[in-house]
Amino acid sequence: MKLISYLYQDQPGWGWVTDAGVQPLGSARYPSLLSALQAGQLDAIAAEATAPVLPLADIVFLPVIPAPGKIFCVGHNYEEHRVETARDKTQYPLLFMRVAESQTAHGQAILLPPESTQLDYEGEIAIVIGKAGRRIREEDVWEHVAGYSAYNDGSIRDWQRHTLQFTAGKNFSGTGAFGPWLVTRGEIADGAELTLETRLNGELMQRSTTASMIFPIPVLIHYISTFTTLQPGDVIVTGTPGGVGAKRNPPVWMQPGDRVEVEVGQVGVLSNTVERDPG
């Protein structure tokens, strides 16, 4: 299934994308995709759906999970990106966190804040957790995966470099695009090699596959779940490949009016324009 969170006539909902449109799945009991994940009832809810299908053109996308409990991002997780940033090899994943307010949705604008001109793209693959777990063994991680999405970990580079911590540059409002939908685990074979591309105004800027990850998905889930309990709806953004704008010569920064696309094989295309944040 392809599952989305959306606004329809200014009211939030969630549903299943079909060839005919969007099949609403929300109810008083399960008002959000997050609540359905927490209940472990996705398949049962979809089987009982009776609401009229909505035209896809009539909805406004929201981030796949608008308010995750936790958003973990992985830094320098593709070898070519580690090399271009001149980072030393590490034994453990480099992690930082985003807050839900920093997210935006497919079809919505990524915001360039007035405090900076250095807005960079980072195409990534996002994993959404579907089953709670602590100290999850690598051989068991797939049981805890609800599905996959695309993410653009938009970065305000000068603020990211203010200190050794990435938090400031990774949490400006409206910079982390998440979508367009969640492709459920059953649609993609566990451990399948997924392609990842980022295009800026139609020009290919990044291309790689999950085979180039330094720490693959099972390692990430095992590592993160060692120090915290992963809950349904938590998001792991698994890292960006080489080709970021900051490491080009000259640097390439996203500008108002640009269009940026992140395409994940077997998932889809996350597309956003860039606008100035009116502040």
N, C-alpha and C positions, 0 to 999 in steps of 0.2 A: 504494500500500500504506500501511497504518497499522502502524508498527513500534513495539514497546514493549520496555522493559527491565523485568524483574519478578523477584519471589521466588515460587517454588512449593515448598511444603513446606520452607521455609527455605533453598532452594537458588536461587542466581541463574540467570537465563536471559534469553532474548530471543526475540521472535517476531513474528508477523504476526497482527493482529486481523482476523478474518473474522466473518461473520454467525453462524457456529457456535461461535465462541470464539476461543481463542488457538492458532495453529499454531506450536509450538516450532520454532525455526530454529537453536538453538545446537548446537555440536558441539565435539569436542576441538580441532579445527583453528580454529573460529571460535566461541570461547566467549562472546563479547559482541557487541553491536551495533557497538561501536567497532571491534573487530577485523575485522568484515565490511566496514565502511566503509573501513578502511585497505587492505583487499585489493581493494576495488572489485568485490565479488562478490555484491551483494545479490540481483540478479535470478536469478543461477545458484543461489544457496543456496535461495531460495524455490521455484524450480522443482523442486528435488530433495527437498523436505521430505516425510518419511514418518512422523514421530512422531505419536502420537495427539493430537488436539485437546484442549486444556484448557478447562474452563468459565471464563469471564472472572471469575466470582464467586469462584473458588478461588485467584486470584493476588493478590499485593500489588504494586502499582505501585512502580517505582523511577524516579528522574529519567531522562528519555529517554536521555541519555548520563550515566551516573553519575559518570564521572571524565574529563571533557574535558581535553585538554591546555591549552586556553586558553578562557576565557569573557570576551569583550569586551562591555561594556554601553555604550550610547549615551545621553548625557544631553541633555535639552532638545531633542529631535529632532522634536517637533510644535510648530507655531507657537503654538497656544493654551496649551501648557504653558510655552513660553519666555516668553510674555507674563505668565502668572499668577505666574511666579517672578521677574519683572522682570529677566531676563537680557538682556544686550546681544546683538545679532546677531553671529554669528561666521562667519568664512570657512571654518572647518574643524570637523569633528565633535568634540564633547566626549566623551572616552572615559575609562572606568575599568574595573577588572577585578574579577571575582568569583573566589573559590576554590571548588573542587568541594565542599568540606565545608559550604559555606553553603547548598547546595541541599537541597530536599525534593521529594517526588513528589506526583502527583495522588492525592487521597484521603487523604493524610497531613496532619499538622498543621503549620501555620506557627507558629513558636515566638516568643512574647513574652519577651524576656530579663528577668531581675530587675533589670538595670541601667537600665531605661527603661520609660516608659509610652507612648512615641511611635512605635508601630508603624504604618506607613502602607502602603497597597497601591499598586502600580504595574503595571497590566496592560500587557503588551507582546507583540510577535511575535518569536519566536526563529527564527533561521536556523541550520541545521546544515550545515557544510561537508562535501562528499563527495569532493572531489578537491583535492589539494595545489596550491598556486600562490603565486607571488611576483610582485608588480607586475602584477596581473591587470588587464587593460583592462576598462573599463566594458562594452564590447560583448561581452565574453567571460565575464562573471561567472556567468551562469546555468549554464554547464557545470560550475561548481565547487560548486553548491548541491545538497546531498543532499535537503533538504526543509525543512519548516516545523513549528513547534510553538507552543504558548502558554507564556508565562512571567509570573510575578508577582514583580517585582523588589522584594520586601518590604524596606522601608527603616526603620532606626532613626534617626529624624530628628535627635534631639539629638546623637547621636554623629556623624551625617553633618556636622553644623555645627561640630564641634569645631575643624576647620581648613578650609582651602580645598580639601583633598583629600577625596573621598567614601569612601575605602576602609573606614574603621572602621564607618560606618553601613550599609554594603552587604554586610558579610561575617559578621554574626552567624550562628551555626549554625542551620540549618533555617529561614531566612527567604526563600530564593529558590526558589519553586515552579516546576517545569519538567515540562510534560506536557500531556495524558495520553500522547500518542504523537507520533511523527514521521510526518507525511504527506509521502510522497515527491514529488519535483519533478514527476514525470509526471502527478500528479493535479491540479495547479494550473498554469494557463497562466503562462509566464514574464511577470513584470511585472503580473500581474492585481491589480486593486484589492481589497484585503482589508479587511473590517470588523474592528473591535476594540472590545469592550465589557468593562467591569468592573462587577460587581454585588456589593454588600455587603448580606448578609441580604435578598437579593431586590431591593434598590433600585439602580437604575441610577446609577452614579457617574461613569463615563467612557464616552464613545462617540466614535469617529473612524474614519477609514480611512487606508490607506497613502498616499492622495493628499495628505494633510496633512503628510507627513514633510518636514522641511527638507532632509535628506540621505537620498535614497531608497536602496534596497538596493544597486543597482549602485555608487553613489558610496561607500557604506560599505565594501563589499568591496574596491573599488579602493584606497581610502585606507588601510585597515588592512593590506592585503597589500603596500603600498609599504614599510612599515617592518618587517614580519615575514612569514615564510612561513606561510600558513594551511594547516593540516593537516586531513585527514579527522577528523571528530568535534569540531573546534573549533566553538564556539557564538558567535553574534553576537546580542545582545539589543538590539532596534532602537529602543528609546525608548518613553516613555509619553505619552499625550495629556493634555490639561487635565482638571482635576477631582480631582486628588489630595487626600487628606484634610488635608494640612498647610496648604493654601491655601484651605480653606473657612472660613466664619465662622459659628459657632466651628469650630475644627479638628475633624476626625473621625479618631479613632485606632481601630485595630482592637483588639478586646477578646476575652479568652477566651470561648469559646462562639460567636463570630461564624463565619459562613460567607462566604467570598469566592470569586467565580467570575470567571474570565477567559475570554471566548469570542472565538475568532478565526474569521472566516468561512472556510468550506471546510476548516477544521482540526478544531474541536471545542471542548469546554468543559473547562477546568482548574478543578477544584473542591477547596477546602481549608477545613478548620476552623482556628480559632486556639486555641492552648493556651499555658499558661505553661510556660516552660522551667524545669524543676525545679532547674537550676543544679548 
